[in-house]
Amino acid sequence: MSQWTFLTNHAHVLIHLTGNPGSRIRDIAMAVGITERSVQGILHDLEEVGYVTTSKVGRRNTYKVQPDLRFRHPAEANHKIGELLRIFSS
């Protein structure tokens, strides 16, 4: 039987960052169940299109998710990502 889930790793990272904006890459990787290198790639993807912004606080990064941006896929493009994030932050 194949192991699949409804949400992508990109979604899992966004969900994690919503409640844990000061997480280290290592923390995100452990929470999502992927490698640190995968997290770095996902963060790059998310930052590149504006879903996440990064700021330095001392030596650490703090991540801010932009919940008012819309999903990228045409089938969900009329919804904001904040709608999904609210489901998992309650």
LOMAR-951239 format. One record per residue: residue number from 1; y, z, x of N, C-alpha, C in turn. Coordinates in steps of 0.02 Angstrom, whole numbers. Last residue first. Layout:
(guro NUM,(Y,Z,X),(Y,Z,X),(Y,Z,X))
...
# end
This chain:
(guro 90,(1288,745,-315),(1290,800,-363),(1230,845,-356))
(guro 89,(1279,637,-235),(1317,694,-208),(1320,752,-257))
(guro 88,(1218,531,-294),(1180,569,-245),(1217,628,-216))
(guro 87,(1314,482,-382),(1247,498,-407),(1210,545,-359))
(guro 86,(1421,451,-299),(1426,509,-344),(1357,530,-371))
(guro 85,(1377,334,-237),(1383,395,-197),(1387,457,-240))
(guro 84,(1387,241,-340),(1322,258,-312),(1325,325,-275))
(guro 83,(1526,242,-355),(1483,255,-413),(1413,276,-389))
(guro 82,(1575,202,-233),(1584,272,-253),(1541,290,-313))
(guro 81,(1566,67,-230),(1512,106,-198),(1517,180,-215))
(guro 80,(1601,-8,-389),(1624,22,-327),(1567,63,-297))
(guro 79,(1549,-163,-464),(1544,-90,-458),(1570,-67,-390))
(guro 78,(1543,-298,-463),(1592,-268,-510),(1589,-191,-509))
(guro 77,(1441,-333,-379),(1509,-336,-353),(1561,-307,-401))
(guro 76,(1307,-343,-402),(1337,-276,-409),(1411,-275,-392))
(guro 75,(1278,-477,-382),(1250,-444,-441),(1281,-375,-454))
(guro 74,(1334,-509,-256),(1366,-532,-318),(1340,-496,-381))
(guro 73,(1346,-376,-139),(1302,-424,-173),(1334,-444,-240))
(guro 72,(1436,-277,-100),(1442,-344,-72),(1401,-396,-111))
(guro 71,(1530,-161,-201),(1467,-184,-171),(1475,-257,-150))
(guro 70,(1700,-116,-160),(1648,-141,-205),(1586,-160,-166))
(guro 69,(1787,35,-120),(1766,-34,-105),(1707,-53,-148))
(guro 68,(1809,167,-144),(1839,119,-191),(1822,46,-176))
(guro 67,(1758,248,-42),(1720,241,-104),(1748,189,-153))
(guro 66,(1742,243,117),(1792,216,72),(1759,200,4))
(guro 65,(1705,383,217),(1679,329,175),(1734,308,127))
(guro 64,(1740,430,376),(1766,432,308),(1740,370,271))
(guro 63,(1683,533,507),(1676,471,469),(1703,481,399))
(guro 62,(1727,585,666),(1724,603,595),(1726,538,557))
(guro 61,(1660,616,827),(1685,570,777),(1679,602,708))
(guro 60,(1712,729,958),(1667,705,906),(1701,656,859))
(guro 59,(1799,789,1042),(1750,743,1072),(1704,711,1021))
(guro 58,(1929,793,932),(1905,820,995),(1859,768,1027))
(guro 57,(1892,679,827),(1915,748,821),(1887,783,882))
(guro 56,(1924,511,791),(1903,560,841),(1933,627,825))
(guro 55,(1866,421,650),(1921,451,688),(1891,502,735))
(guro 54,(1817,277,562),(1799,329,610),(1862,355,643))
(guro 53,(1774,220,400),(1822,223,455),(1803,283,498))
(guro 52,(1671,113,306),(1677,176,342),(1732,168,394))
(guro 51,(1692,-11,250),(1661,41,208),(1666,110,239))
(guro 50,(1743,-114,331),(1788,-65,302),(1758,-12,257))
(guro 49,(1667,-201,403),(1691,-225,338),(1731,-172,300))
(guro 48,(1644,-125,519),(1669,-193,525),(1698,-219,459))
(guro 47,(1582,-9,475),(1651,-6,498),(1683,-76,499))
(guro 46,(1455,-57,444),(1495,-26,392),(1569,-22,411))
(guro 45,(1410,-106,570),(1414,-149,511),(1462,-122,459))
(guro 44,(1416,15,644),(1456,-43,664),(1465,-90,604))
(guro 43,(1321,89,575),(1391,112,576),(1437,55,596))
(guro 42,(1208,11,607),(1229,18,537),(1302,40,534))
(guro 41,(1201,31,745),(1209,-36,718),(1235,-34,646))
(guro 40,(1181,171,750),(1240,140,782),(1253,71,755))
(guro 39,(1059,179,684),(1119,210,654),(1181,179,685))
(guro 38,(977,117,779),(985,87,712),(1047,115,677))
(guro 37,(987,211,881),(1012,143,892),(1022,107,825))
(guro 36,(922,318,825),(993,324,838),(1024,255,849))
(guro 35,(805,266,696),(824,280,765),(900,286,772))
(guro 34,(778,356,540),(781,296,581),(804,315,651))
(guro 33,(795,453,442),(727,436,465),(725,371,503))
(guro 32,(908,513,396),(888,450,365),(817,430,384))
(guro 31,(916,628,475),(920,633,402),(894,571,367))
(guro 30,(909,576,605),(857,622,581),(857,626,506))
(guro 29,(1027,498,607),(961,468,619),(905,512,592))
(guro 28,(1125,597,590),(1117,544,540),(1047,513,546))
(guro 27,(1108,670,709),(1099,702,644),(1086,651,589))
(guro 26,(1142,572,804),(1075,602,805),(1059,635,738))
(guro 25,(1275,552,775),(1228,497,765),(1157,524,763))
(guro 24,(1337,698,690),(1326,659,751),(1276,603,734))
(guro 23,(1445,724,551),(1378,718,580),(1379,677,644))
(guro 22,(1558,743,477),(1561,761,547),(1494,755,583))
(guro 21,(1531,715,343),(1572,669,381),(1576,684,456))
(guro 20,(1425,734,238),(1423,761,307),(1465,717,353))
(guro 19,(1429,671,117),(1425,744,117),(1429,776,186))
(guro 18,(1443,539,162),(1485,564,108),(1485,641,107))
(guro 17,(1341,517,253),(1409,528,278),(1456,555,224))
(guro 16,(1231,496,166),(1232,554,212),(1304,569,235))
(guro 15,(1271,378,103),(1259,439,63),(1262,500,108))
(guro 14,(1274,290,214),(1334,304,174),(1328,369,134))
(guro 13,(1138,294,250),(1189,317,297),(1253,334,259))
(guro 12,(1080,238,135),(1062,306,156),(1114,335,204))
(guro 11,(1134,109,140),(1151,154,84),(1135,226,103))
(guro 10,(1071,63,256),(1144,65,252),(1166,113,197))
(guro 9,(939,66,219),(961,115,268),(1038,119,269))
(guro 8,(933,40,39),(930,18,109),(951,75,155))
(guro 7,(833,99,-97),(896,97,-60),(885,76,12))
(guro 6,(702,94,-141),(753,57,-178),(818,51,-139))
(guro 5,(573,68,-17),(617,110,-57),(669,67,-92))
(guro 4,(401,54,34),(468,27,23),(508,75,-19))
(guro 3,(255,29,107),(304,83,101),(373,51,93))
(guro 2,(111,-43,29),(171,-47,71),(217,12,56))
(guro 1,(-59,0,42),(0,0,0),(62,0,45))
# end
